[in-house]
């Protein structure tokens, strides 16, 4: 993308990160361990000066690859709150329970819901379908055990960004196909919905290779949400920057939802690239995005 195409607010945020030596990692230019260390520094900087919340505590739940780690974030006291089940991006290979703490707290404050953060196992140590099965296990835990933690499992939204958006859409499709009660809505920011292909950029192709291993060249249909039907899903809210190389993935899903007659909404941001939602400390549009997405789905969660 041309540098001039970027929004001035994003350019300022990127400059701050460069000066702090905390840019996002480029895994094609170093080892996986080095990339993860750089990405951890990036996340740590973005999570400085966190907004206070009423409670943030970690629990474990049964999972398909060992115990699931979940963080429950309540911005305010509540007897029983709707739930935003958040699945981070970071390409399935980076991040962890702490990496998106600011996002989780902003979600809890701006929505009034409890934010449940899923710490899924990373690739390439754990390949598909581990992350999908862990998200489904987290949904089951919220519905079965959430009430004891102040979580209303009957009012549940899946909220994902990038790789997390991809997995969230896959989870909704799996639940539909299995006859499991749907969640109330999906919020999907800049997912890589189309899967790997001949025109896939190098870093995205590497991400898919970490997830699918030897199957990356001929990915299974159940790993690629845009290659599966999109009818019969809960309402979908889509968000993406117009300078994002994955914009076409979001537009393709939008077009398929239109063809399926499925309820959905789309919002795009001029001049914003991939991953802008993580920059809430530096970028006003990140908070605006939360407000817009929540306004688009909150009627689904009214008691």
C-alpha positions in Angstrom: 0.0 0.0 0.0 1.2 3.5 -0.7 2.3 5.4 2.4 0.2 8.4 1.3 -2.9 6.2 1.4 -2.7 5.9 5.2 -4.8 8.0 7.5 -2.8 10.8 9.3 -3.9 9.4 12.7 -2.5 6.0 11.8 0.8 7.5 10.5 1.2 9.3 13.8 0.6 6.1 15.8 3.0 4.2 13.6 5.7 6.8 14.2 5.2 6.6 17.9 5.7 2.8 17.7 8.8 3.2 15.6 10.4 5.7 18.0 9.7 3.3 20.9 11.1 0.3 19.0 7.8 -1.5 19.4 6.6 -2.1 15.8 4.7 -5.2 15.0 6.9 -8.2 14.2 7.6 -9.4 10.7 7.9 -13.2 11.0 9.3 -13.7 7.5 12.4 -11.8 8.4 13.4 -13.6 11.6 12.9 -16.8 13.6 9.5 -17.6 15.2 11.0 -17.1 18.6 12.4 -13.6 17.7 9.1 -12.7 16.0 7.1 -13.6 19.1 9.5 -11.7 21.4 9.1 -8.6 19.1 5.4 -9.0 19.1 5.3 -9.3 22.9 7.1 -5.9 23.1 4.6 -4.5 20.7 1.7 -5.7 22.8 3.3 -4.6 26.0 3.7 -1.0 24.8 0.1 -0.9 23.6 -1.1 -2.2 27.0 0.6 0.5 29.1 -1.6 2.6 31.3 -4.6 0.3 31.2 -8.1 1.6 32.1 -9.2 0.4 35.5 -12.0 -2.2 35.6 -14.2 -3.6 38.4 -12.7 -7.1 38.1 -10.4 -9.1 35.8 -9.6 -12.7 36.8 -8.5 -15.8 35.1 -10.2 -19.2 35.1 -9.7 -22.5 33.4 -12.2 -24.6 31.5 -12.0 -28.0 29.9 -10.5 -27.9 26.4 -9.7 -30.2 23.5 -5.9 -29.7 23.8 -5.7 -29.3 27.6 -7.2 -26.8 29.9 -8.4 -23.5 28.4 -7.3 -20.3 29.9 -10.0 -17.6 30.0 -9.9 -14.1 31.4 -13.1 -12.6 32.6 -13.3 -8.8 32.5 -16.1 -6.9 34.2 -15.9 -3.1 33.9 -18.7 -2.5 36.4 -20.4 -4.6 39.0 -23.3 -6.7 37.6 -25.3 -9.6 38.7 -25.6 -11.1 35.3 -24.0 -9.4 32.2 -24.2 -10.2 28.5 -21.0 -11.7 27.2 -18.5 -10.7 24.5 -16.3 -13.7 23.8 -13.2 -12.2 22.3 -10.8 -14.1 20.1 -7.6 -12.2 19.3 -5.8 -12.0 16.0 -2.0 -12.1 15.8 -2.1 -14.8 13.0 -2.8 -17.7 15.4 1.0 -17.7 16.1 1.5 -14.8 18.5 -0.1 -13.2 21.5 -1.7 -14.7 24.6 -3.8 -13.9 27.6 -2.2 -10.5 28.2 -1.7 -9.3 24.6 -5.1 -7.7 24.1 -5.8 -6.6 27.6 -6.6 -3.0 26.5 -9.0 -4.2 23.9 -10.8 -6.4 26.4 -11.1 -3.6 28.9 -12.3 -1.2 26.3 -14.9 -3.7 25.1 -16.1 -4.2 28.7 -16.4 -0.5 29.3 -17.9 0.6 26.0 -20.4 -2.2 25.7 -21.4 -2.8 29.3 -20.9 -6.6 28.7 -18.5 -8.9 30.4 -15.5 -9.6 28.1 -14.3 -13.2 28.1 -10.9 -13.5 26.5 -9.9 -16.9 25.1 -6.2 -17.8 25.2 -6.2 -20.3 22.4 -3.1 -22.5 21.7 -0.8 -21.1 19.1 0.4 -22.3 15.8 2.5 -24.1 14.6 2.7 -26.1 17.8 -1.1 -26.6 17.6 -2.6 -26.7 14.1 -6.2 -26.5 12.8 -8.8 -27.4 14.0 -7.4 -26.9 17.6 -8.2 -23.2 17.7 -11.8 -23.7 16.4 -12.5 -26.5 18.8 -11.2 -24.4 21.7 -13.5 -21.5 20.7 -16.4 -23.9 20.6 -15.4 -25.3 24.0 -15.3 -21.7 25.4 -18.8 -21.1 24.1 -20.0 -24.3 25.8 -18.3 -23.3 29.1 -19.9 -19.8 29.1 -23.3 -21.3 28.5 -22.9 -24.1 31.1 -20.8 -22.5 33.9 -20.9 -18.7 33.1 -23.8 -17.9 35.5 -21.6 -18.7 38.5 -19.2 -16.0 37.3 -21.8 -13.3 36.5 -22.0 -14.3 32.8 -25.3 -14.6 30.9 -24.7 -17.3 28.4 -28.0 -16.7 26.8 -26.7 -13.3 25.6 -23.5 -14.1 23.9 -21.6 -12.4 21.1 -18.5 -13.7 19.3 -16.1 -10.9 18.7 -12.9 -11.6 16.7 -10.2 -9.7 14.8 -8.1 -11.1 12.0 -7.4 -14.7 12.7 -9.9 -14.5 15.5 -12.5 -13.3 13.2 -11.9 -16.1 10.8 -12.2 -18.7 13.6 -15.3 -16.9 15.0 -17.1 -17.2 11.7 -16.0 -20.9 11.4 -17.4 -21.5 14.9 -20.8 -20.0 13.9 -20.9 -22.2 10.8 -19.9 -25.3 12.8 -22.7 -24.5 15.4 -25.2 -24.1 12.6 -24.2 -27.4 11.0 -24.3 -29.3 14.3 -27.7 -27.9 15.3 -26.2 -26.1 18.3 -28.1 -23.0 19.5 -26.5 -20.0 17.8 -24.9 -17.0 19.5 -26.7 -13.7 19.3 -24.3 -12.0 16.9 -20.9 -12.0 15.3 -18.5 -9.0 15.2 -15.7 -9.7 12.7 -12.9 -7.3 12.1 -10.7 -7.8 9.0 -10.7 -11.6 8.9 -8.7 -13.7 6.5 -11.8 -15.4 5.3 -10.8 -16.5 1.8 -7.9 -18.7 2.7 -4.6 -19.2 0.9 -4.5 -18.9 -2.9 -2.3 -18.0 -5.8 -2.5 -14.2 -5.1 -2.2 -14.4 -1.3 0.5 -12.1 0.0 3.6 -13.8 1.5 2.9 -13.1 5.2 -0.7 -14.3 4.9 0.5 -17.4 3.1 3.0 -18.1 5.9 0.2 -17.7 8.5 -1.9 -20.3 6.7 1.1 -22.6 6.5 1.5 -22.4 10.3 -2.1 -23.2 10.8 -2.6 -26.0 8.2 0.9 -27.4 7.9 1.1 -29.9 5.0 -2.5 -29.2 4.1 -1.9 -25.5 3.3 -1.5 -26.2 -0.5 -5.0 -27.8 -0.6 -6.8 -26.4 2.5 -9.8 -28.3 3.8 -13.0 -26.6 3.2 -13.9 -26.6 6.9 -10.9 -24.3 7.6 -12.0 -21.6 5.1 -15.2 -19.8 6.1 -15.8 -18.1 2.7 -15.9 -21.6 1.0 -18.8 -22.7 3.2 -22.4 -21.6 3.1 -23.2 -18.4 5.0 -26.9 -18.8 5.3 -28.5 -19.6 8.7 -26.0 -17.5 10.7 -26.7 -15.0 13.5 -26.4 -11.3 12.4 -22.9 -10.4 11.3 -21.2 -7.1 11.7 -18.1 -6.6 9.5 -15.4 -4.0 10.0 -12.2 -3.4 7.9 -9.8 -0.6 7.0 -9.8 0.4 3.3 -5.9 0.1 3.3 -6.1 -3.4 4.6 -4.7 -6.1 2.2 -7.5 -8.4 3.5 -10.3 -5.9 2.6 -11.3 -8.2 -0.3 -11.9 -11.0 2.2 -14.4 -8.9 4.1 -16.1 -7.7 0.9 -16.3 -11.2 -0.4 -18.1 -12.3 2.9 -20.4 -9.3 2.6 -21.3 -10.3 -0.9 -22.0 -13.9 0.1 -24.2 -12.7 3.0 -26.2 -10.5 0.6 -26.7 -13.5 -1.7 -27.8 -15.6 1.3 -30.2 -13.0 2.4 -28.5 -13.0 5.8 -28.6 -10.1 8.3 -25.4 -8.2 8.3 -23.7 -4.7 8.3 -20.4 -3.5 7.0 -18.3 -0.5 8.0 -15.0 0.5 6.4 -12.4 3.1 7.5 -10.5 5.1 4.8 -6.7 5.0 5.3 -6.6 2.3 8.0 -4.6 -0.9 7.5 -4.7 -4.3 9.0 -4.8 -4.6 12.8 -5.9 -1.1 13.6 -8.2 -2.3 16.4 -5.2 -3.2 18.6 -4.0 0.5 18.6 -6.6 1.7 21.1 -3.9 3.5 23.1 -2.8 5.6 20.1 -5.6 5.6 17.5 -9.1 7.2 18.1 -10.7 5.1 15.4 -10.1 2.0 17.4 -12.5 3.1 20.1 -14.9 4.4 17.5 -14.9 1.0 15.9 -16.0 -0.6 19.2 -18.9 1.9 19.5 -20.0 1.4 16.0 -19.9 -2.4 16.2 -21.8 -2.5 19.5 -24.5 -0.1 18.3 -25.0 -2.4 15.3 -25.7 -5.5 17.4 -26.7 -4.4 20.9 -30.5 -4.9 20.3 -29.7 -8.6 20.0 -28.6 -8.6 23.6 -31.4 -6.7 25.3 -32.7 -8.6 28.3 
